[in-house]
Amino acid sequence: MQGRGLQRVERAVAALREAGHKLTATATRGSGSAAGIARDCIREGADLILVAGGDGAINEVLNGMIHEAVPLGILPAGTGNVLATELGLSGPMEDIARRVGEWTPTRLCAGLLTSDI
């Protein structure tokens, strides 16, 4: 992430810290790295994984934590943000980050969809 997107993430991280949340911000290292980062964070004791990204980034992170009991939070930063929109997460990322402490986890069903016929 770079430019305005990076600035939005930095403002969201600052808002989370100002609200008293302890966090470690980690950037992905390319396509496919988000799953491993999520697994590492959970192994290190994270009680919430926040993704600043779009549907693709969310998918990658979920693949790394699918069998874990740790909640996933979304800070919409993608192009479509379909899942975030369906969950009612809209507006500036910084404002959404300020409300993290007010969130109530919602269970979603996970599935596997392939193009095999």
DSSP file (Angstrom, degrees, kcal/mol; ACC not computed):
  #  RESIDUE AA STRUCTURE BP1 BP2  ACC     N-H-->O    O-->H-N    N-H-->O    O-->H-N    TCO  KAPPA ALPHA  PHI   PSI    X-CA   Y-CA   Z-CA
    1    1 A M              0   0    0      0, 0.0     2,-0.3     0, 0.0    26,-0.0   0.000 360.0 360.0 360.0 142.6    0.0    0.0    0.0
    2    2 A Q    >>  +     0   0    0      4,-0.0     3,-1.1     0, 0.0     4,-0.8  -0.907 360.0  12.8-148.7 174.2    1.3    3.4   -0.8
    3    3 A G  H 3> S-     0   0    0     -2,-0.3     4,-2.0     1,-0.3     5,-0.1  -0.232 124.7  -3.9  59.8-133.9    0.2    7.1   -1.2
    4    4 A R  H 3> S+     0   0    0      1,-0.2     4,-2.3     2,-0.2    -1,-0.3   0.850 134.0  57.6 -64.2 -35.0   -3.2    8.0    0.1
    5    5 A G  H <> S+     0   0    0     -3,-1.1     4,-2.0     1,-0.2    -1,-0.2   0.925 107.8  46.7 -61.0 -44.3   -4.0    4.4    1.0
    6    6 A L  H  X S+     0   0    0     -4,-0.8     4,-2.6     1,-0.2    -1,-0.2   0.891 110.5  53.0 -64.6 -40.1   -1.0    4.2    3.3
    7    7 A Q  H  X S+     0   0    0     -4,-2.0     4,-2.2     2,-0.2    -1,-0.2   0.891 107.7  51.4 -62.9 -39.0   -1.9    7.5    4.8
    8    8 A R  H  X S+     0   0    0     -4,-2.3     4,-2.1     2,-0.2    -1,-0.2   0.914 111.0  47.8 -63.6 -42.5   -5.4    6.3    5.6
    9    9 A V  H  X S+     0   0    0     -4,-2.0     4,-2.8     2,-0.2    -2,-0.2   0.921 110.4  51.8 -64.5 -43.5   -4.0    3.2    7.3
   10   10 A E  H  X S+     0   0    0     -4,-2.6     4,-2.2     1,-0.2    -1,-0.2   0.893 110.4  48.5 -61.0 -39.8   -1.6    5.3    9.3
   11   11 A R  H  X S+     0   0    0     -4,-2.2     4,-2.3     2,-0.2    -1,-0.2   0.883 111.4  50.2 -67.0 -37.8   -4.5    7.5   10.5
   12   12 A A  H  X S+     0   0    0     -4,-2.1     4,-2.3     2,-0.2    -2,-0.2   0.917 110.2  49.4 -65.9 -42.9   -6.5    4.5   11.4
   13   13 A V  H  X S+     0   0    0     -4,-2.8     4,-2.3     1,-0.2    -2,-0.2   0.917 111.3  50.0 -61.4 -43.5   -3.6    3.0   13.4
   14   14 A A  H  X S+     0   0    0     -4,-2.2     4,-2.7     1,-0.2    -1,-0.2   0.903 109.7  51.1 -61.5 -41.5   -3.2    6.3   15.2
   15   15 A A  H  X S+     0   0    0     -4,-2.3     4,-1.6     2,-0.2    -1,-0.2   0.894 109.6  50.3 -63.6 -40.2   -6.9    6.4   16.0
   16   16 A L  H  <>S+     0   0    0     -4,-2.3     5,-2.3     2,-0.2    -2,-0.2   0.924 112.7  46.0 -63.4 -44.3   -6.7    2.9   17.4
   17   17 A R  H ><5S+     0   0    0     -4,-2.3     3,-1.8     1,-0.2    -2,-0.2   0.905 109.9  53.7 -65.8 -41.3   -3.7    3.8   19.6
   18   18 A E  H 3<5S+     0   0    0     -4,-2.7    -1,-0.2     1,-0.3    -2,-0.2   0.822 104.6  56.4 -61.7 -30.8   -5.4    7.0   20.7
   19   19 A A  T 3<5S-     0   0    0     -4,-1.6    -1,-0.3    -5,-0.2    -2,-0.2   0.449 126.1-103.4 -80.6  -0.2   -8.4    4.9   21.8
   20   20 A G  T < 5S+     0   0    0     -3,-1.8     2,-0.3     1,-0.3    -3,-0.2   0.544  71.6 145.2  93.9   7.5   -6.1    2.8   24.0
   21   21 A H      < -     0   0    0     -5,-2.3     2,-0.5    -6,-0.2    -1,-0.3  -0.631  43.2-140.2 -81.4 134.6   -5.8   -0.3   21.8
   22   22 A K        +     0   0    0     -2,-0.3     2,-0.3     2,-0.0    -5,-0.0  -0.819  38.3 159.8 -89.1 129.8   -2.5   -2.1   21.9
   23   23 A L        -     0   0    0     -2,-0.5     2,-0.5    23,-0.0    -6,-0.0  -0.989  40.4-142.8-151.0 158.2   -1.6   -3.2   18.4
   24   24 A T        -     0   0    0     -2,-0.3     2,-0.5     2,-0.0    -2,-0.0  -0.991  21.9-150.6-119.7 120.1    1.1   -4.4   16.0
   25   25 A A        -     0   0    0     -2,-0.5     2,-0.4     2,-0.0    -2,-0.0  -0.812  17.8-178.6 -94.1 127.1    0.7   -3.2   12.5
   26   26 A T        -     0   0    0     -2,-0.5     2,-0.3     0, 0.0    -2,-0.0  -0.990  16.5-144.2-129.6 127.7    2.2   -5.5    9.9
   27   27 A A        -     0   0    0     -2,-0.4     2,-0.0     1,-0.1    -2,-0.0  -0.639  27.8-108.7 -87.2 146.7    2.3   -5.0    6.1
   28   28 A T        -     0   0    0     -2,-0.3     3,-0.1     1,-0.1    -1,-0.1  -0.332  15.6-140.8 -68.4 157.7    1.9   -7.9    3.8
   29   29 A R        -     0   0    0      1,-0.4     2,-0.2    -2,-0.0    -1,-0.1  -0.006  66.5 -57.2-109.2  26.8    5.0   -9.0    1.8
   30   30 A G  S >  S-     0   0    0      2,-0.0     3,-2.0     0, 0.0    -1,-0.4  -0.589  91.2 -20.9 122.2 174.3    3.2   -9.7   -1.4
   31   31 A S  T 3  S+     0   0    0      1,-0.3    26,-0.0    -2,-0.2     0, 0.0  -0.271 127.7  15.9 -56.5 130.1    0.3  -11.8   -2.6
   32   32 A G  T 3> S+     0   0    0      1,-0.0     4,-0.5    25,-0.0     3,-0.4   0.314  95.0 102.6  91.9  -8.4   -0.4  -14.8   -0.3
   33   33 A S  H <>  +     0   0    0     -3,-2.0     4,-1.9     1,-0.2     5,-0.2   0.688  61.2  76.8 -83.1 -17.0    1.5  -13.5    2.7
   34   34 A A  H  > S+     0   0    0     -4,-0.3     4,-2.4     1,-0.2    -1,-0.2   0.846  89.2  56.7 -64.6 -34.9   -1.5  -12.3    4.7
   35   35 A A  H  > S+     0   0    0     -3,-0.4     4,-2.3     1,-0.2    -1,-0.2   0.933 109.1  45.8 -62.5 -45.7   -2.5  -15.9    5.8
   36   36 A G  H  X S+     0   0    0     -4,-0.5     4,-2.5     2,-0.2    -1,-0.2   0.875 111.0  52.7 -65.3 -38.2    0.9  -16.5    7.4
   37   37 A I  H  X S+     0   0    0     -4,-1.9     4,-2.5     2,-0.2    -1,-0.2   0.925 109.7  49.1 -63.0 -44.2    0.9  -13.1    9.1
   38   38 A A  H  X S+     0   0    0     -4,-2.4     4,-2.3     2,-0.2    -2,-0.2   0.927 111.5  49.1 -61.1 -45.4   -2.5  -13.9   10.6
   39   39 A R  H  X S+     0   0    0     -4,-2.3     4,-2.6     1,-0.2    -2,-0.2   0.922 111.6  49.5 -59.7 -44.4   -1.3  -17.3   11.8
   40   40 A D  H  X S+     0   0    0     -4,-2.5     4,-1.7     1,-0.2    -2,-0.2   0.915 110.2  50.3 -61.7 -43.7    1.8  -15.7   13.4
   41   41 A C  H  <>S+     0   0    0     -4,-2.5     5,-2.4     2,-0.2    -1,-0.2   0.906 111.9  47.4 -62.0 -42.3   -0.3  -13.0   15.1
   42   42 A I  H ><5S+     0   0    0     -4,-2.3     3,-1.7     1,-0.2    -1,-0.2   0.917 109.9  52.7 -65.5 -43.3   -2.6  -15.6   16.6
   43   43 A R  H 3<5S+     0   0    0     -4,-2.6    -1,-0.2     1,-0.3    -2,-0.2   0.831 107.0  54.0 -60.3 -32.2    0.3  -17.8   17.7
   44   44 A E  T 3<5S-     0   0    0     -4,-1.7    -1,-0.3    -5,-0.2    -2,-0.2   0.404 129.9 -94.2 -85.4   2.2    1.7  -14.7   19.5
   45   45 A G  T < 5 +     0   0    0     -3,-1.7    -3,-0.2     1,-0.2    -2,-0.1   0.614  60.8 168.0 102.1  13.9   -1.6  -14.2   21.4
   46   46 A A      < -     0   0    0     -5,-2.4    -1,-0.2     1,-0.1     3,-0.1  -0.346  20.7-164.8 -60.0 137.8   -3.6  -11.7   19.3
   47   47 A D  S    S+     0   0    0      1,-0.3     2,-0.3    23,-0.1    -1,-0.1   0.402  76.3  25.1-104.4   1.1   -7.2  -11.5   20.5
   48   48 A L        -     0   0    0     22,-0.2     2,-0.5     2,-0.0    -1,-0.3  -0.922  65.0-151.4-159.2 136.2   -8.4   -9.7   17.3
   49   49 A I  E     -a   72   0A   0     22,-2.4    24,-3.4    -2,-0.3     2,-0.5  -0.963  15.5-164.3-109.2 122.4   -7.0   -9.6   13.8
   50   50 A L  E     -a   73   0A   0     -2,-0.5     2,-0.5    22,-0.2    24,-0.2  -0.907   2.2-158.7-106.0 133.2   -7.8   -6.4   11.9
   51   51 A V  E     -a   74   0A   0     22,-2.6    24,-3.5    -2,-0.5     2,-0.9  -0.953   8.2-164.4-112.8 122.0   -7.5   -6.3    8.1
   52   52 A A  E     +a   75   0A   0     -2,-0.5     2,-0.3    22,-0.2    22,-0.1  -0.867  62.2  70.0 -99.4  97.3   -7.0   -2.9    6.3
   53   53 A G  E    S-a   76   0A   0     22,-1.1    24,-1.8    -2,-0.9    25,-0.8  -0.961  78.8 -79.8 179.5-169.5   -7.8   -4.1    2.8
   54   54 A G     >  -     0   0    0     23,-0.4     4,-2.4    -2,-0.3     5,-0.2  -0.216  62.6 -67.4-105.3-163.2  -10.5   -5.3    0.5
   55   55 A D  H  > S+     0   0    0      1,-0.2     4,-2.3     2,-0.2     5,-0.1   0.839 129.9  53.4 -60.9 -36.0  -12.2   -8.5   -0.2
   56   56 A G  H  > S+     0   0    0      2,-0.2     4,-2.1     1,-0.2    -1,-0.2   0.922 110.5  45.9 -65.8 -44.3   -9.0  -10.2   -1.5
   57   57 A A  H  > S+     0   0    0      2,-0.2     4,-2.5     1,-0.2    -2,-0.2   0.901 112.1  52.0 -64.9 -40.8   -7.0   -9.3    1.6
   58   58 A I  H  X S+     0   0    0     -4,-2.4     4,-2.9     1,-0.2    -2,-0.2   0.925 108.5  51.5 -61.0 -44.5   -9.8  -10.5    3.8
   59   59 A N  H  X S+     0   0    0     -4,-2.3     4,-1.9     1,-0.2    -1,-0.2   0.917 109.8  49.3 -58.5 -45.3   -9.9  -13.8    1.9
   60   60 A E  H  X S+     0   0    0     -4,-2.1     4,-0.8     2,-0.2    -2,-0.2   0.936 112.7  46.6 -60.9 -47.0   -6.2  -14.3    2.4
   61   61 A V  H >X S+     0   0    0     -4,-2.5     3,-1.3     1,-0.2     4,-0.7   0.927 109.9  53.5 -62.7 -45.1   -6.3  -13.5    6.1
   62   62 A L  H >X S+     0   0    0     -4,-2.9     3,-1.0     1,-0.3     4,-0.8   0.866 102.0  59.5 -58.6 -36.2   -9.3  -15.8    6.6
   63   63 A N  H 3< S+     0   0    0     -4,-1.9    -1,-0.3     1,-0.2    -2,-0.2   0.771 106.7  48.6 -63.6 -23.9   -7.4  -18.6    5.0
   64   64 A G  H << S+     0   0    0     -3,-1.3    -1,-0.2    -4,-0.8    -2,-0.2   0.587 123.4  28.9 -89.6 -10.7   -4.8  -18.3    7.7
   65   65 A M  H X< S+     0   0    0     -3,-1.0     3,-2.1    -4,-0.7     5,-0.2   0.191  75.9 123.8-133.9  18.0   -7.2  -18.3   10.6
   66   66 A I  T 3< S+     0   0    0     -4,-0.8    -3,-0.1     1,-0.3    -2,-0.1   0.783  82.5  39.8 -58.2 -33.0  -10.2  -20.3    9.5
   67   67 A H  T 3  S+     0   0    0     -4,-0.1    -1,-0.3    -3,-0.1     2,-0.2   0.180  98.3 100.3-103.0  18.3  -10.1  -22.8   12.4
   68   68 A E    <   -     0   0    0     -3,-2.1    -3,-0.1     2,-0.1    -4,-0.0  -0.674  69.0-137.9-103.2 157.4   -9.3  -20.3   15.0
   69   69 A A        +     0   0    0     -2,-0.2    -1,-0.1     2,-0.1    -3,-0.1   0.208  67.6 116.0 -96.5  14.7  -11.6  -18.6   17.6
   70   70 A V        -     0   0    0     -5,-0.2   -22,-0.2     1,-0.1    -2,-0.1  -0.709  67.5-120.7 -86.8 130.2  -10.0  -15.2   17.1
   71   71 A P        -     0   0    0      0, 0.0   -22,-2.4     0, 0.0     2,-0.5  -0.315  17.8-139.0 -69.1 153.8  -12.4  -12.5   15.7
   72   72 A L  E     -a   49   0A   0    -24,-0.2     2,-0.3   -22,-0.0   -22,-0.2  -0.956  15.4-165.5-112.8 130.2  -11.6  -10.7   12.4
   73   73 A G  E     -a   50   0A   0    -24,-3.4   -22,-2.6    -2,-0.5     2,-0.5  -0.869   9.7-142.2-113.1 151.4  -12.2   -7.0   12.1
   74   74 A I  E     -a   51   0A   0     -2,-0.3   -22,-0.2   -24,-0.2   -24,-0.1  -0.950  16.9-173.9-121.3 128.9  -12.3   -5.1    8.8
   75   75 A L  E     -a   52   0A   0    -24,-3.5   -22,-1.1    -2,-0.5    18,-0.1  -0.924  38.7-127.5-112.0  99.8  -11.0   -1.6    8.0
   76   76 A P  E     +a   53   0A   0      0, 0.0   -22,-0.2     0, 0.0    17,-0.2  -0.230  53.0 142.8 -59.4 123.0  -12.2   -1.3    4.4
   77   77 A A        +     0   0    0    -24,-1.8   -23,-0.4    16,-0.0     2,-0.1   0.133  41.6  98.7-143.7  18.8   -9.4   -0.2    2.0
   78   78 A G  S    S-     0   0    0    -25,-0.8   -25,-0.0     1,-0.1   -24,-0.0  -0.226  80.3-104.4 -99.2-169.1  -10.2   -2.1   -1.1
   79   79 A T  S    S+     0   0    0     -2,-0.1    -1,-0.1     1,-0.0   -26,-0.0   0.933 112.8  14.9 -82.5 -51.6  -11.9   -1.3   -4.4
   80   80 A G  S    S-     0   0    0     -3,-0.0     5,-0.1     5,-0.0   -26,-0.0   0.848  73.3-167.0 -94.0 -39.3  -15.3   -3.0   -3.9
   81   81 A N     >  +     0   0    0      3,-0.1     4,-2.5     1,-0.1     5,-0.2   0.888  22.4 163.4  51.0  45.6  -15.3   -3.7   -0.2
   82   82 A V  H  >  +     0   0    0      2,-0.2     4,-2.4     1,-0.2     5,-0.2   0.940  70.0  43.5 -61.6 -51.2  -18.3   -6.0   -0.7
   83   83 A L  H  > S+     0   0    0      1,-0.2     4,-1.8     2,-0.2    -1,-0.2   0.931 114.3  50.4 -62.8 -45.6  -18.1   -7.8    2.7
   84   84 A A  H  4>S+     0   0    0      1,-0.2     5,-3.0     2,-0.2     4,-0.2   0.909 111.5  48.8 -58.7 -42.7  -17.4   -4.6    4.6
   85   85 A T  H ><5S+     0   0    0     -4,-2.5     3,-1.5     1,-0.2    -1,-0.2   0.917 109.2  51.9 -63.9 -43.7  -20.4   -3.0    3.0
   86   86 A E  H 3<5S+     0   0    0     -4,-2.4    -1,-0.2     1,-0.3    -2,-0.2   0.814 109.4  51.3 -62.1 -29.8  -22.7   -6.0    3.7
   87   87 A L  T 3<5S-     0   0    0     -4,-1.8    -1,-0.3    -5,-0.2    -2,-0.2   0.414 121.6-108.5 -87.7   1.6  -21.5   -5.8    7.4
   88   88 A G  T < 5S+     0   0    0     -3,-1.5     2,-1.0    -4,-0.2    -3,-0.2   0.677  71.0 142.9  82.6  18.0  -22.4   -2.1    7.5
   89   89 A L      < +     0   0    0     -5,-3.0     2,-0.3    -6,-0.2    -1,-0.2  -0.785  21.9 137.1 -95.2  99.6  -18.8   -0.8    7.6
   90   90 A S        +     0   0    0     -2,-1.0    -5,-0.0    -3,-0.1     0, 0.0  -0.946  28.2  53.5-139.3 161.5  -18.7    2.4    5.6
   91   91 A G  S    S-     0   0    0     -2,-0.3     5,-0.1     4,-0.0    -2,-0.0  -0.510  95.8 -15.2 106.6-178.5  -17.2    5.8    5.9
   92   92 A P    >>  -     0   0    0      0, 0.0     4,-2.0     0, 0.0     3,-0.5  -0.300  59.3-129.0 -60.6 137.7  -13.6    6.9    6.5
   93   93 A M  H 3> S+     0   0    0      1,-0.2     4,-2.6     2,-0.2     5,-0.2   0.859 108.5  57.9 -54.8 -38.8  -11.3    4.1    7.8
   94   94 A E  H 3> S+     0   0    0      1,-0.2     4,-1.6     2,-0.2    -1,-0.2   0.896 106.5  47.7 -61.0 -41.7  -10.2    6.3   10.6
   95   95 A D  H <> S+     0   0    0     -3,-0.5     4,-0.8     2,-0.2    -1,-0.2   0.894 111.6  50.1 -67.0 -40.2  -13.8    6.7   11.9
   96   96 A I  H >< S+     0   0    0     -4,-2.0     3,-1.0     1,-0.2     4,-0.3   0.912 108.2  53.9 -63.3 -41.9  -14.4    2.9   11.6
   97   97 A A  H >< S+     0   0    0     -4,-2.6     3,-1.4     1,-0.3     4,-0.3   0.867 101.7  58.5 -60.8 -37.3  -11.2    2.3   13.6
   98   98 A R  H 3< S+     0   0    0     -4,-1.6     3,-0.3     1,-0.3    -1,-0.3   0.770 105.1  51.5 -63.4 -24.7  -12.4    4.6   16.4
   99   99 A R  T XX S+     0   0    0     -3,-1.0     3,-2.1    -4,-0.8     4,-0.5   0.399  75.5 104.3 -94.5   2.8  -15.5    2.3   16.8
  100  100 A V  G X4 S+     0   0    0     -3,-1.4     3,-1.6     1,-0.3    -1,-0.2   0.878  76.8  57.5 -53.3 -41.7  -13.6   -1.0   17.1
  101  101 A G  G 34 S+     0   0    0     -3,-0.3    -1,-0.3    -4,-0.3    -2,-0.1   0.669 104.5  53.2 -64.6 -16.0  -14.1   -1.1   20.9
  102  102 A E  G <4 S+     0   0    0     -3,-2.1    -1,-0.3     2,-0.1    -2,-0.2   0.505  84.8 115.7 -94.7  -6.9  -17.9   -0.9   20.3
  103  103 A W    <<  -     0   0    0     -3,-1.6    -3,-0.0    -4,-0.5   -30,-0.0  -0.302  51.4-154.0 -68.7 146.1  -18.0   -3.9   17.9
  104  104 A T        -     0   0    0     -2,-0.0    -2,-0.1     0, 0.0    -1,-0.0  -0.989  29.3-112.4-115.4 125.6  -19.9   -7.0   18.7
  105  105 A P        -     0   0    0      0, 0.0     2,-0.4     0, 0.0   -32,-0.1  -0.259  28.9-158.9 -58.7 141.9  -18.6  -10.2   16.9
  106  106 A T        -     0   0    0      2,-0.0     2,-0.3     0, 0.0     0, 0.0  -0.992  15.1-128.6-122.5 127.1  -20.9  -11.7   14.3
  107  107 A R        -     0   0    0     -2,-0.4     2,-0.4   -36,-0.0     0, 0.0  -0.579  26.0-172.9 -77.1 134.6  -20.5  -15.3   13.3
  108  108 A L        -     0   0    0     -2,-0.3     2,-0.3     0, 0.0    -2,-0.0  -0.954  24.9-116.7-123.1 146.9  -20.3  -15.9    9.6
  109  109 A C        -     0   0    0     -2,-0.4     2,-0.3     1,-0.0    -2,-0.0  -0.643  25.8-147.9 -82.3 137.5  -20.3  -19.3    7.9
  110  110 A A        +     0   0    0     -2,-0.3     2,-0.3   -44,-0.1    -1,-0.0  -0.805  22.8 168.8-102.8 147.8  -17.2  -20.2    5.9
  111  111 A G        -     0   0    0     -2,-0.3     2,-0.5     2,-0.0     0, 0.0  -0.910  31.5-118.1-147.3 174.8  -17.3  -22.3    2.8
  112  112 A L        -     0   0    0     -2,-0.3     2,-0.5     2,-0.0    -2,-0.0  -0.985  24.4-174.4-122.7 126.5  -15.2  -23.5   -0.1
  113  113 A L        +     0   0    0     -2,-0.5     2,-0.3     2,-0.0    -2,-0.0  -0.983   7.9 173.9-122.8 126.1  -16.2  -22.7   -3.6
  114  114 A T        -     0   0    0     -2,-0.5    -2,-0.0     2,-0.2     0, 0.0  -0.803  38.4-127.5-123.6 168.6  -14.3  -24.1   -6.5
  115  115 A S        +     0   0    0     -2,-0.3     2,-0.2     2,-0.0    -1,-0.0   0.335  68.9 122.5 -97.1   7.0  -14.8  -23.9  -10.3
  116  116 A D              0   0    0      1,-0.1    -2,-0.2     0, 0.0     0, 0.0  -0.480 360.0 360.0 -69.9 136.7  -14.5  -27.7  -10.6
  117  117 A I              0   0    0     -2,-0.2    -1,-0.1     0, 0.0    -2,-0.0   0.368 360.0 360.0-116.1 360.0  -17.6  -29.3  -12.2
